[in-house]
Amino acid sequence: MNTNHEDYMQLALAQAQLAADMDEVPVGAVLACEDGQVFSAHNAPINKHDATCHAEIEVIRKASAAIGNYRLLNSTLYVTLEPCLMCAGTIIHARIGTVVYGANDEKTGAVSSLYQILSDTRLNHQPQIISGILQDECSQQLRAFFKAKRLKKKNT
């Protein structure tokens, strides 16, 4: 499996842009499986009317359906924003091997910022964690989205 984290994070950033184009918070995710399969998804809770449709959940659903197993052993999840509690729990249940993320989420991050769920040894699985990959690009994409939202709100 290719381990160029920046290449996969670029794919996740492209997914995040698709989310922004749909007026969703721009978070994208890519799941690279050990057999070479690659899946991608983006945030969609507004358009799907489903609070669980975070990028991470969406890509895990796609991969699990394609593989025919909810356990995604030895896979690597790339996500532009630090996963939240819901997504961290799903990552653990899916037994994802490595989580790579770009921007920290000081308000809801469950990997290092607010909570450290993925490294909690009381749980039955702890993936490897790599943070800060294309952090500036990931953060800028989110800042630009929310700046535009505030500007639009101010002008209406």
DSSP file (Angstrom, degrees, kcal/mol; ACC not computed):
  #  RESIDUE AA STRUCTURE BP1 BP2  ACC     N-H-->O    O-->H-N    N-H-->O    O-->H-N    TCO  KAPPA ALPHA  PHI   PSI    X-CA   Y-CA   Z-CA
    1    1 A M              0   0    0      0, 0.0     2,-0.2     0, 0.0    33,-0.1   0.000 360.0 360.0 360.0 133.7    0.0    0.0    0.0
    2    2 A N        -     0   0    0      1,-0.1    34,-0.1     2,-0.1    30,-0.0  -0.445 360.0-167.4 -63.5 132.9    1.3    3.5   -0.9
    3    3 A T        +     0   0    0     -2,-0.2     2,-1.5     4,-0.0     3,-0.1   0.038  39.5 131.7-115.8  27.5    2.1    5.4    2.3
    4    4 A N    >>  -     0   0    0      1,-0.2     4,-1.7     2,-0.1     3,-0.5  -0.649  37.0-170.4 -79.0  95.1    2.5    8.9    0.9
    5    5 A H  H 3> S+     0   0    0     -2,-1.5     4,-2.4     1,-0.2    -1,-0.2   0.839  78.7  56.8 -58.8 -37.0    0.3   10.6    3.4
    6    6 A E  H 3> S+     0   0    0      2,-0.2     4,-2.1     1,-0.2    -1,-0.2   0.884 104.2  52.8 -65.7 -37.3    0.3   13.9    1.6
    7    7 A D  H <> S+     0   0    0     -3,-0.5     4,-1.5     2,-0.2    -1,-0.2   0.936 112.4  44.2 -62.5 -45.9   -1.1   12.4   -1.6
    8    8 A Y  H  X S+     0   0    0     -4,-1.7     4,-2.0     1,-0.2    -2,-0.2   0.879 111.4  53.7 -66.8 -36.5   -4.0   10.8    0.2
    9    9 A M  H  X S+     0   0    0     -4,-2.4     4,-2.6     1,-0.2    -1,-0.2   0.856 103.7  56.7 -67.5 -32.8   -4.6   13.9    2.2
   10   10 A Q  H  X S+     0   0    0     -4,-2.1     4,-1.9     2,-0.2    -1,-0.2   0.904 106.7  49.8 -61.8 -39.9   -4.8   15.8   -1.1
   11   11 A L  H  X S+     0   0    0     -4,-1.5     4,-1.9     2,-0.2    -2,-0.2   0.898 110.1  50.3 -63.8 -39.8   -7.6   13.4   -2.1
   12   12 A A  H  X S+     0   0    0     -4,-2.0     4,-2.4     1,-0.2    -2,-0.2   0.892 107.9  53.1 -65.6 -39.3   -9.3   14.1    1.2
   13   13 A L  H  X S+     0   0    0     -4,-2.6     4,-1.9     2,-0.2    -1,-0.2   0.877 106.5  53.0 -62.6 -37.4   -9.0   17.9    0.6
   14   14 A A  H  X S+     0   0    0     -4,-1.9     4,-1.6     2,-0.2    -1,-0.2   0.897 109.2  49.2 -64.3 -39.7  -10.7   17.4   -2.8
   15   15 A Q  H  X S+     0   0    0     -4,-1.9     4,-1.9     1,-0.2    -2,-0.2   0.900 107.8  54.3 -64.2 -40.0  -13.5   15.6   -1.1
   16   16 A A  H  X S+     0   0    0     -4,-2.4     4,-2.4     1,-0.2    -2,-0.2   0.878 105.1  53.9 -61.3 -37.2  -13.8   18.4    1.5
   17   17 A Q  H  X S+     0   0    0     -4,-1.9     4,-2.5     2,-0.2    -1,-0.2   0.881 104.4  54.7 -65.7 -36.8  -14.2   20.8   -1.4
   18   18 A L  H  X S+     0   0    0     -4,-1.6     4,-0.9     2,-0.2    -1,-0.2   0.905 108.4  49.6 -60.2 -40.3  -17.1   18.7   -2.7
   19   19 A A  H ><>S+     0   0    0     -4,-1.9     5,-2.8     1,-0.2     3,-1.0   0.939 110.2  49.7 -63.1 -46.7  -18.7   19.1    0.7
   20   20 A A  H ><5S+     0   0    0     -4,-2.4     3,-2.0     1,-0.3    -2,-0.2   0.892 105.6  57.1 -59.5 -40.0  -18.2   22.9    0.6
   21   21 A D  H 3<5S+     0   0    0     -4,-2.5    -1,-0.3     1,-0.3    -2,-0.2   0.752 107.4  48.8 -62.9 -23.4  -19.7   23.1   -2.8
   22   22 A M  T <<5S-     0   0    0     -3,-1.0    -1,-0.3    -4,-0.9    -2,-0.2   0.259 123.5-107.7 -96.2   9.3  -22.8   21.4   -1.4
   23   23 A D  T < 5S+     0   0    0     -3,-2.0     2,-0.3     1,-0.3    -3,-0.2   0.773  78.8 133.1  65.6  29.6  -22.8   24.0    1.5
   24   24 A E  S   <S-     0   0    0     -5,-2.8    -1,-0.3    -6,-0.1    -2,-0.1  -0.736  74.4 -85.0 -99.9 155.6  -21.6   21.3    4.0
   25   25 A V        -     0   0    0     -2,-0.3     2,-1.7     1,-0.1    18,-0.3  -0.457  55.2-111.0 -58.4 127.6  -18.8   21.8    6.4
   26   26 A P        +     0   0    0      0, 0.0     2,-0.4     0, 0.0   -10,-0.2  -0.442  64.7 138.4 -75.7  86.7  -15.7   21.0    4.3
   27   27 A V        -     0   0    0     -2,-1.7    16,-2.1   -11,-0.2     2,-0.3  -0.998  26.7-174.7-126.0 130.7  -14.4   17.7    5.7
   28   28 A G  E     -A   42   0A   0     -2,-0.4    52,-2.0    14,-0.2     2,-0.3  -0.901   4.5-164.8-124.8 154.9  -13.2   15.0    3.5
   29   29 A A  E     -AB  41  79A   0     12,-2.8    12,-2.3    -2,-0.3     2,-0.4  -0.992   6.8-169.9-140.7 146.6  -12.0   11.4    4.2
   30   30 A V  E     -AB  40  78A   0     48,-2.5    48,-3.4    -2,-0.3     2,-0.5  -0.998   8.6-157.8-133.3 136.3  -10.1    8.7    2.3
   31   31 A L  E     -AB  39  77A   0      8,-2.7     8,-2.4    -2,-0.4     2,-0.6  -0.968   5.2-164.8-118.3 118.0   -9.7    5.1    3.4
   32   32 A A  E     -AB  38  76A   0     44,-2.9    44,-2.7    -2,-0.5     6,-0.2  -0.903  12.0-153.5-103.0 118.9   -6.8    3.2    1.9
   33   33 A C    >   -     0   0    0      4,-3.1     3,-2.0    -2,-0.6    42,-0.1  -0.558  25.5-115.4 -93.2 157.5   -7.1   -0.5    2.5
   34   34 A E  T 3  S+     0   0    0     39,-0.5    -1,-0.1     1,-0.3    40,-0.1   0.743 114.4  60.2 -64.9 -22.9   -4.2   -2.9    2.6
   35   35 A D  T 3  S-     0   0    0      2,-0.1    -1,-0.3   -34,-0.0     3,-0.1   0.415 123.7-100.9 -84.9   3.3   -5.4   -4.7   -0.6
   36   36 A G  S <  S+     0   0    0     -3,-2.0     2,-0.1     1,-0.3    -2,-0.1   0.264  77.6 136.9  98.8 -11.9   -5.0   -1.4   -2.5
   37   37 A Q        -     0   0    0     -5,-0.1    -4,-3.1    26,-0.0     2,-0.4  -0.458  35.3-162.3 -69.1 141.5   -8.7   -0.4   -2.6
   38   38 A V  E     -A   32   0A   0     -6,-0.2     2,-0.3    -2,-0.1    -6,-0.2  -0.994   7.2-173.7-129.6 132.0   -9.2    3.3   -1.9
   39   39 A F  E     -A   31   0A   0     -8,-2.4    -8,-2.7    -2,-0.4     2,-0.3  -0.899   3.1-168.4-122.5 151.0  -12.5    4.8   -0.9
   40   40 A S  E     +A   30   0A   0     -2,-0.3     2,-0.3   -10,-0.2   -10,-0.2  -0.980  12.3 156.1-141.7 154.2  -13.5    8.5   -0.4
   41   41 A A  E     -A   29   0A   0    -12,-2.3   -12,-2.8    -2,-0.3     2,-0.3  -0.966  19.2-147.0-163.4 171.6  -16.3   10.5    1.0
   42   42 A H  E     -A   28   0A   0     -2,-0.3   -14,-0.2   -14,-0.2   -26,-0.1  -0.912  41.3 -67.3-142.8 168.8  -17.2   13.9    2.4
   43   43 A N        +     0   0    0    -16,-2.1    11,-0.2   -18,-0.3   -19,-0.1  -0.278  51.0 158.5 -56.6 141.6  -19.5   15.4    5.0
   44   44 A A     >  +     0   0    0      9,-2.6     4,-2.3     6,-0.2     6,-0.2   0.174  26.1 121.9-153.5  24.6  -23.2   15.2    4.1
   45   45 A P  H  >>S+     0   0    0      0, 0.0     5,-1.6     0, 0.0     4,-0.7   0.859  81.1  48.2 -64.9 -32.9  -25.4   15.5    7.2
   46   46 A I  H  45S+     0   0    0      3,-0.2     3,-0.5     2,-0.2     5,-0.1   0.960 116.7  40.3 -70.4 -50.6  -27.3   18.6    5.9
   47   47 A N  H  45S+     0   0    0      1,-0.2    -1,-0.2     2,-0.1    -3,-0.0   0.816 122.7  40.9 -69.8 -30.8  -28.0   17.2    2.5
   48   48 A K  H  <5S-     0   0    0     -4,-2.3    -1,-0.2     2,-0.2    -2,-0.2   0.467 101.7-130.6 -95.1  -2.0  -28.8   13.7    3.8
   49   49 A H  T  <5S+     0   0    0     -4,-0.7     2,-0.3    -3,-0.5    -3,-0.2   0.925  70.5 119.5  53.3  47.3  -30.7   14.9    6.8
   50   50 A D    > < -     0   0    0     -5,-1.6     3,-2.0    -6,-0.2    -2,-0.2  -0.907  57.6-154.6-149.4 111.3  -28.6   12.6    9.0
   51   51 A A  T 3  S+     0   0    0     -2,-0.3     3,-0.1     1,-0.3    -5,-0.1   0.679  94.1  63.3 -61.9 -18.1  -26.3   13.7   11.8
   52   52 A T  T 3  S+     0   0    0      1,-0.2     2,-1.6    -7,-0.1    -1,-0.3   0.479  71.7 101.3 -86.2  -1.0  -24.2   10.6   11.4
   53   53 A C    <   +     0   0    0     -3,-2.0    -9,-2.6     4,-0.1    -1,-0.2  -0.221  46.1 147.3 -84.8  50.0  -23.1   11.5    7.8
   54   54 A H     >  -     0   0    0     -2,-1.6     4,-2.7   -11,-0.2     5,-0.2  -0.461  63.8-106.5 -74.6 157.9  -19.7   12.7    8.8
   55   55 A A  H  > S+     0   0    0      1,-0.2     4,-2.4     2,-0.2     5,-0.2   0.884 119.5  51.1 -53.9 -43.5  -16.9   12.1    6.2
   56   56 A E  H  > S+     0   0    0      1,-0.2     4,-2.2     2,-0.2    -1,-0.2   0.921 111.8  45.6 -63.6 -45.0  -15.3    9.4    8.3
   57   57 A I  H  > S+     0   0    0      1,-0.2     4,-2.6     2,-0.2    -1,-0.2   0.917 112.3  52.2 -64.1 -43.3  -18.6    7.5    8.8
   58   58 A E  H  X S+     0   0    0     -4,-2.7     4,-2.1     1,-0.2    -2,-0.2   0.912 112.0  44.6 -60.9 -43.8  -19.5    7.8    5.1
   59   59 A V  H  X S+     0   0    0     -4,-2.4     4,-2.5    -5,-0.2    -1,-0.2   0.873 112.4  51.8 -72.3 -34.8  -16.1    6.4    3.9
   60   60 A I  H  X S+     0   0    0     -4,-2.2     4,-2.6    -5,-0.2     5,-0.2   0.902 109.7  50.6 -65.5 -40.0  -16.2    3.6    6.5
   61   61 A R  H  X S+     0   0    0     -4,-2.6     4,-2.3     2,-0.2    -2,-0.2   0.928 111.4  48.1 -61.5 -45.0  -19.7    2.7    5.3
   62   62 A K  H  X S+     0   0    0     -4,-2.1     4,-2.3     1,-0.2    -2,-0.2   0.948 115.0  44.1 -60.6 -49.7  -18.6    2.6    1.7
   63   63 A A  H  X S+     0   0    0     -4,-2.5     4,-2.7     1,-0.2     5,-0.3   0.918 113.0  50.6 -64.5 -44.0  -15.5    0.5    2.4
   64   64 A S  H  X>S+     0   0    0     -4,-2.6     4,-2.2     1,-0.2     5,-1.3   0.904 111.8  48.0 -61.2 -42.2  -17.4   -1.9    4.7
   65   65 A A  H  <5S+     0   0    0     -4,-2.3    -1,-0.2    -5,-0.2    -2,-0.2   0.917 114.7  45.7 -65.1 -43.0  -20.1   -2.5    2.1
   66   66 A A  H  <5S+     0   0    0     -4,-2.3    -2,-0.2    -5,-0.2    -1,-0.2   0.886 119.5  40.0 -68.1 -38.9  -17.6   -3.1   -0.7
   67   67 A I  H  <5S-     0   0    0     -4,-2.7    -1,-0.2     2,-0.2    -2,-0.2   0.763 103.5-128.9 -82.0 -26.8  -15.4   -5.4    1.3
   68   68 A G  T  <5S+     0   0    0     -4,-2.2     2,-0.3    -5,-0.3    -3,-0.2   0.774  77.5  86.9  82.2  26.9  -18.3   -7.2    3.0
   69   69 A N      < -     0   0    0     -5,-1.3    -1,-0.2    -6,-0.2    -2,-0.2  -0.961  66.6-146.0-157.3 136.9  -16.9   -6.7    6.5
   70   70 A Y  S    S+     0   0    0     -2,-0.3     2,-0.7    -3,-0.1    -6,-0.1   0.672  83.2  86.8 -78.3 -15.8  -17.2   -4.0    9.1
   71   71 A R        -     0   0    0     -7,-0.1     2,-0.4     1,-0.1    24,-0.2  -0.767  57.2-173.1 -88.4 119.8  -13.7   -4.7   10.3
   72   72 A L    >   -     0   0    0     22,-3.6     3,-1.6    -2,-0.7    25,-0.6  -0.464  16.1-172.2-110.4  57.4  -11.2   -2.7    8.2
   73   73 A L  B 3   +E   96   0B   0     -2,-0.4   -39,-0.5     1,-0.3    23,-0.2  -0.164  65.4   6.2 -56.6 140.7   -8.1   -4.2    9.6
   74   74 A N  T 3  S+     0   0    0     21,-0.5    -1,-0.3     1,-0.2     2,-0.2   0.621  96.2 135.2  61.8  16.2   -4.7   -2.6    8.5
   75   75 A S    <   -     0   0    0     -3,-1.6    23,-1.8    20,-0.3    22,-1.0  -0.517  49.4-135.2 -88.3 163.3   -6.5    0.2    6.7
   76   76 A T  E     -Bc  32  98A   0    -44,-2.7   -44,-2.9    21,-0.2     2,-0.5  -0.984  11.0-154.9-123.0 126.0   -5.5    3.9    6.9
   77   77 A L  E     -Bc  31  99A   0     21,-2.9    23,-3.4    -2,-0.5     2,-0.5  -0.874   6.5-166.2-101.4 125.8   -8.0    6.6    7.3
   78   78 A Y  E     +Bc  30 100A   0    -48,-3.4   -48,-2.5    -2,-0.5     2,-0.4  -0.949  13.9 170.8-109.6 128.8   -7.1   10.1    6.1
   79   79 A V  E     -Bc  29 101A   0     21,-2.5    23,-1.5    -2,-0.5   -50,-0.2  -1.000  35.5-139.3-142.3 141.5   -9.3   12.9    7.2
   80   80 A T  E    S+     0   0A   0    -52,-2.0    23,-2.7    -2,-0.4     2,-0.4   0.725  90.3  40.9 -73.7 -21.7   -8.9   16.7    6.9
   81   81 A L  E    S- c   0 103A   0    -53,-0.3    23,-0.2    21,-0.2     3,-0.1  -0.978  99.1 -93.5-130.0 141.0  -10.2   17.4   10.4
   82   82 A E        -     0   0    0     21,-2.5    26,-0.1    -2,-0.4    -2,-0.1  -0.239  54.8-104.7 -48.8 128.8   -9.6   15.6   13.7
   83   83 A P        -     0   0    0      0, 0.0    27,-3.3     0, 0.0    28,-0.3  -0.211  30.6-130.9 -61.3 149.0  -12.4   13.1   14.2
   84   84 A C     >  -     0   0    0     25,-0.2     4,-2.8    26,-0.1     5,-0.2  -0.213  36.8 -86.5 -85.7-178.5  -15.2   13.7   16.8
   85   85 A L  H  > S+     0   0    0     23,-0.4     4,-2.4     2,-0.2     5,-0.2   0.912 127.3  50.0 -58.5 -45.9  -16.4   11.3   19.5
   86   86 A M  H  > S+     0   0    0      1,-0.2     4,-1.8     2,-0.2    -1,-0.2   0.936 115.0  43.2 -60.5 -46.7  -18.9    9.6   17.2
   87   87 A C  H  > S+     0   0    0      2,-0.2     4,-2.6     1,-0.2    -1,-0.2   0.885 111.4  54.2 -69.3 -38.6  -16.3    9.1   14.5
   88   88 A A  H  X S+     0   0    0     -4,-2.8     4,-2.1     1,-0.2    -1,-0.2   0.915 108.4  50.2 -61.2 -42.5  -13.6    8.0   16.9
   89   89 A G  H  X S+     0   0    0     -4,-2.4     4,-2.3     1,-0.2    -1,-0.2   0.903 111.2  48.4 -61.6 -41.0  -15.9    5.3   18.3
   90   90 A T  H  X S+     0   0    0     -4,-1.8     4,-2.4     2,-0.2    -2,-0.2   0.890 108.0  54.8 -67.0 -39.5  -16.6    4.1   14.8
   91   91 A I  H  X>S+     0   0    0     -4,-2.6     5,-1.7     2,-0.2     4,-0.6   0.906 109.8  47.7 -58.8 -43.0  -12.9    4.0   14.0
   92   92 A I  H ><5S+     0   0    0     -4,-2.1     3,-1.1     1,-0.2    -2,-0.2   0.939 112.3  47.6 -64.5 -47.6  -12.3    1.8   17.0
   93   93 A H  H 3<5S+     0   0    0     -4,-2.3    -2,-0.2     1,-0.3    -1,-0.2   0.841 111.2  51.6 -64.2 -32.7  -15.2   -0.6   16.2
   94   94 A A  H 3<5S-     0   0    0     -4,-2.4   -22,-3.6    -5,-0.2    -1,-0.3   0.569 105.4-132.3 -79.8  -8.3  -14.0   -0.8   12.6
   95   95 A R  T <<5 -     0   0    0     -3,-1.1   -21,-0.5    -4,-0.6   -20,-0.3   0.839  33.3-174.9  60.2  36.6  -10.5   -1.7   13.8
   96   96 A I  B   < -E   73   0B   0     -5,-1.7    -1,-0.2   -23,-0.2   -23,-0.2  -0.422  18.2-145.9 -63.1 136.2   -8.8    0.9   11.5
   97   97 A G  S    S+     0   0    0    -22,-1.0    31,-2.9   -25,-0.6     2,-0.4   0.871  72.8  17.2 -77.2 -39.2   -5.1    0.5   11.8
   98   98 A T  E     -cd  76 128A   0    -23,-1.8   -21,-2.9    29,-0.3     2,-0.5  -0.998  57.8-159.4-140.4 138.6   -3.9    4.1   11.3
   99   99 A V  E     -cd  77 129A   0     29,-2.9    31,-2.8    -2,-0.4     2,-0.5  -0.982  11.4-175.6-118.8 124.0   -5.7    7.5   11.4
  100  100 A V  E     +cd  78 130A   0    -23,-3.4   -21,-2.5    -2,-0.5     2,-0.3  -0.978  10.6 174.0-118.5 124.5   -4.0   10.4    9.7
  101  101 A Y  E     -cd  79 131A   0     29,-2.3    32,-1.5    -2,-0.5    31,-0.8  -0.934  24.4-154.6-134.4 160.2   -5.6   13.8   10.0
  102  102 A G  E    S+     0   0A   0    -23,-1.5    30,-0.6    -2,-0.3     2,-0.3   0.927  71.2  34.1 -92.8 -76.1   -4.8   17.4    9.1
  103  103 A A  E    S-c   81   0A   0    -23,-2.7   -21,-2.5    31,-0.1    -1,-0.2  -0.611  73.8-124.5 -91.8 142.6   -6.3   20.1   11.2
  104  104 A N        -     0   0    0     -2,-0.3     2,-0.5   -23,-0.2    -1,-0.1  -0.492  14.9-143.8 -74.7 153.5   -7.0   19.9   15.0
  105  105 A D     >  -     0   0    0     -2,-0.1     4,-2.5   -22,-0.1     9,-0.3  -0.863  15.3-176.4-122.4  95.0  -10.5   20.5   16.2
  106  106 A E  T  4 S+     0   0    0     -2,-0.5    -1,-0.1     1,-0.2    -2,-0.0   0.715  81.4  47.9 -64.6 -22.1  -10.3   22.3   19.5
  107  107 A K  T  4 S+     0   0    0      1,-0.1    -1,-0.2     7,-0.0    -2,-0.0   0.852 134.1   2.0 -90.2 -37.6  -14.1   22.2   20.0
  108  108 A T  T  4 S+     0   0    0    -26,-0.1   -23,-0.4    -3,-0.1    -2,-0.2   0.318  84.3 139.1-134.8   8.8  -15.0   18.6   19.3
  109  109 A G     <> -     0   0    0     -4,-2.5     6,-1.8   -25,-0.1     5,-1.5  -0.357  24.9-176.7 -64.3 131.8  -11.8   16.8   18.5
  110  110 A A  T   5S+     0   0    0    -27,-3.3     7,-1.6     4,-0.2     8,-0.8   0.165  71.8  62.0-116.0  16.5  -11.6   13.3   20.1
  111  111 A V  T   5S-     0   0    0    -28,-0.3     8,-0.2     5,-0.2   -27,-0.1   0.777 129.8 -30.1-106.6 -44.7   -8.1   12.3   19.1
  112  112 A S  T   5S+     0   0    0     -7,-0.1     4,-0.1     4,-0.1    -2,-0.1   0.527 123.4  64.8-144.7 -28.5   -5.9   14.8   20.8
  113  113 A S  T   5S-     0   0    0     -8,-0.1    -3,-0.1     1,-0.1    -7,-0.1   0.981 123.3  -3.8 -74.2 -58.8   -7.6   18.2   21.2
  114  114 A L  S   <S+     0   0    0     -5,-1.5     2,-0.3     1,-0.3    -4,-0.2   0.814 136.5  12.3-103.7 -44.8  -10.5   17.7   23.6
  115  115 A Y        -     0   0    0     -6,-1.8    -1,-0.3    -7,-0.0     3,-0.1  -0.837  56.4-145.0-127.5 166.4  -10.4   14.0   24.2
  116  116 A Q    >   +     0   0    0     -2,-0.3     3,-1.0     1,-0.1     4,-0.3  -0.383  42.2 146.5-127.4  53.2   -7.9   11.2   23.5
  117  117 A I  G >   +     0   0    0     -7,-1.6     3,-1.5     1,-0.2    -6,-0.2   0.882  66.5  56.9 -59.7 -43.0  -10.3    8.4   22.7
  118  118 A L  G 3  S+     0   0    0     -8,-0.8    -1,-0.2     1,-0.3    -7,-0.1   0.689 111.5  42.4 -69.7 -16.5   -8.1    6.7   20.1
  119  119 A S  G <  S+     0   0    0     -3,-1.0     2,-0.7    -8,-0.2    -1,-0.3   0.273  80.3 123.9-109.7  11.1   -5.2    6.2   22.5
  120  120 A D    X   -     0   0    0     -3,-1.5     3,-1.7    -4,-0.3     5,-0.2  -0.622  48.6-158.5 -75.1 110.8   -7.3    5.2   25.5
  121  121 A T  T 3  S+     0   0    0     -2,-0.7    -1,-0.2     1,-0.3     5,-0.1   0.569  84.5  74.5 -71.2  -8.1   -5.8    1.8   26.5
  122  122 A R  T 3  S+     0   0    0      3,-0.0    -1,-0.3     2,-0.0     2,-0.2   0.690  87.0  78.2 -74.6 -16.7   -9.0    0.9   28.4
  123  123 A L  S <  S-     0   0    0     -3,-1.7     3,-0.0    -6,-0.2    -5,-0.0  -0.507  91.9-117.5 -89.7 162.1  -10.6    0.3   24.9
  124  124 A N  S    S+     0   0    0     -2,-0.2     2,-0.3     1,-0.1    -1,-0.1   0.472  93.4  38.3 -82.4  -1.1   -9.9   -2.9   22.9
  125  125 A H        -     0   0    0     -5,-0.2    -5,-0.1     2,-0.0    -1,-0.1  -0.980  53.3-177.2-151.4 135.5   -8.3   -1.1   19.9
  126  126 A Q        -     0   0    0     -2,-0.3    -7,-0.1    -7,-0.1    -8,-0.1  -0.919  18.7-153.1-132.4 106.8   -5.9    1.8   19.6
  127  127 A P        -     0   0    0      0, 0.0   -29,-0.3     0, 0.0     2,-0.2  -0.341  31.1 -96.2 -71.8 159.9   -5.0    2.8   16.0
  128  128 A Q  E     -d   98   0A   0    -31,-2.9   -29,-2.9    -2,-0.0     2,-0.4  -0.543  43.5-146.2 -67.9 143.2   -1.7    4.5   15.2
  129  129 A I  E     +d   99   0A   0    -31,-0.2     2,-0.4    -2,-0.2   -29,-0.2  -0.966  21.3 177.7-121.7 130.3   -2.3    8.3   15.0
  130  130 A I  E     -d  100   0A   0    -31,-2.8   -29,-2.3    -2,-0.4     2,-0.3  -0.991  14.8-177.6-128.7 121.9   -0.5   10.7   12.7
  131  131 A S  E     +d  101   0A   0     -2,-0.4   -29,-0.2   -31,-0.2   -28,-0.1  -0.774  50.2  40.8-119.7 163.5   -1.5   14.3   12.9
  132  132 A G    >   +     0   0    0    -31,-0.8     3,-1.4   -30,-0.6     2,-0.5   0.560  60.7 154.8  84.2   9.8   -0.7   17.6   11.1
  133  133 A I  T 3  S-     0   0    0    -32,-1.5    -1,-0.3     1,-0.3     5,-0.1  -0.619  85.9 -14.2 -74.4 119.7   -0.5   16.3    7.5
  134  134 A L  T 3> S+     0   0    0     -2,-0.5     4,-2.6   -32,-0.1    -1,-0.3   0.849  90.3 161.7  52.4  38.7   -1.2   19.3    5.3
  135  135 A Q  H <>  +     0   0    0     -3,-1.4     4,-2.8     1,-0.2     5,-0.2   0.885  66.5  51.6 -55.3 -44.6   -2.5   21.0    8.4
  136  136 A D  H  > S+     0   0    0     -4,-0.2     4,-2.6     1,-0.2    -1,-0.2   0.924 112.1  45.9 -62.6 -44.3   -2.3   24.5    7.0
  137  137 A E  H  > S+     0   0    0      2,-0.2     4,-2.0     1,-0.2    -1,-0.2   0.907 114.8  47.7 -64.5 -42.2   -4.2   23.5    3.8
  138  138 A C  H  X S+     0   0    0     -4,-2.6     4,-1.6     2,-0.2    -2,-0.2   0.928 114.7  45.5 -65.1 -45.2   -6.9   21.7    5.9
  139  139 A S  H  X S+     0   0    0     -4,-2.8     4,-2.7    -5,-0.2    -2,-0.2   0.911 111.7  52.3 -64.5 -43.2   -7.2   24.6    8.3
  140  140 A Q  H  X S+     0   0    0     -4,-2.6     4,-2.8    -5,-0.2     5,-0.2   0.886 105.6  54.5 -62.5 -39.8   -7.4   27.2    5.6
  141  141 A Q  H  X S+     0   0    0     -4,-2.0     4,-1.7     1,-0.2    -1,-0.2   0.915 112.1  43.9 -61.1 -43.0  -10.1   25.3    3.8
  142  142 A L  H  X S+     0   0    0     -4,-1.6     4,-2.3     2,-0.2     5,-0.2   0.924 113.4  50.5 -67.6 -45.2  -12.3   25.3    6.9
  143  143 A R  H  X S+     0   0    0     -4,-2.7     4,-2.4     1,-0.2    -2,-0.2   0.920 110.5  49.8 -59.5 -44.5  -11.5   29.0    7.8
  144  144 A A  H  X S+     0   0    0     -4,-2.8     4,-2.3     1,-0.2    -1,-0.2   0.897 110.0  51.4 -62.2 -41.1  -12.4   30.1    4.2
  145  145 A F  H  X S+     0   0    0     -4,-1.7     4,-1.9    -5,-0.2    -2,-0.2   0.948 114.2  41.7 -61.7 -49.6  -15.7   28.2    4.4
  146  146 A F  H  X S+     0   0    0     -4,-2.3     4,-2.4     2,-0.2    -1,-0.2   0.825 111.7  55.6 -71.9 -30.5  -16.8   29.8    7.7
  147  147 A K  H  X S+     0   0    0     -4,-2.4     4,-2.4    -5,-0.2    -1,-0.2   0.929 109.2  47.4 -63.8 -44.7  -15.6   33.2    6.7
  148  148 A A  H  X S+     0   0    0     -4,-2.3     4,-2.5     2,-0.2    -2,-0.2   0.883 110.8  52.5 -63.2 -38.7  -17.7   33.1    3.6
  149  149 A K  H  X S+     0   0    0     -4,-1.9     4,-2.4     2,-0.2    -2,-0.2   0.935 110.9  46.5 -62.0 -46.7  -20.7   31.9    5.7
  150  150 A R  H  X S+     0   0    0     -4,-2.4     4,-2.4     1,-0.2    -2,-0.2   0.899 113.1  49.5 -63.8 -40.4  -20.3   34.8    8.1
  151  151 A L  H  X S+     0   0    0     -4,-2.4     4,-1.8     2,-0.2    -1,-0.2   0.912 111.3  48.8 -64.4 -43.1  -20.0   37.3    5.2
  152  152 A K  H  < S+     0   0    0     -4,-2.5     4,-0.3     1,-0.2    -2,-0.2   0.914 112.5  48.3 -62.6 -43.4  -23.1   35.9    3.5
  153  153 A K  H >< S+     0   0    0     -4,-2.4     3,-1.1     1,-0.2    -2,-0.2   0.897 110.2  51.9 -63.9 -40.9  -25.0   36.1    6.8
  154  154 A K  H 3< S+     0   0    0     -4,-2.4    -1,-0.2     1,-0.2    -2,-0.2   0.849 109.7  49.9 -63.8 -35.2  -23.8   39.6    7.4
  155  155 A N  T 3<        0   0    0     -4,-1.8    -1,-0.2     1,-0.2    -2,-0.2   0.397 360.0 360.0 -88.4   3.4  -25.0   40.7    3.9
  156  156 A T    <         0   0    0     -3,-1.1    -1,-0.2    -4,-0.3    -2,-0.2   0.426 360.0 360.0-109.3 360.0  -28.5   39.2    4.2
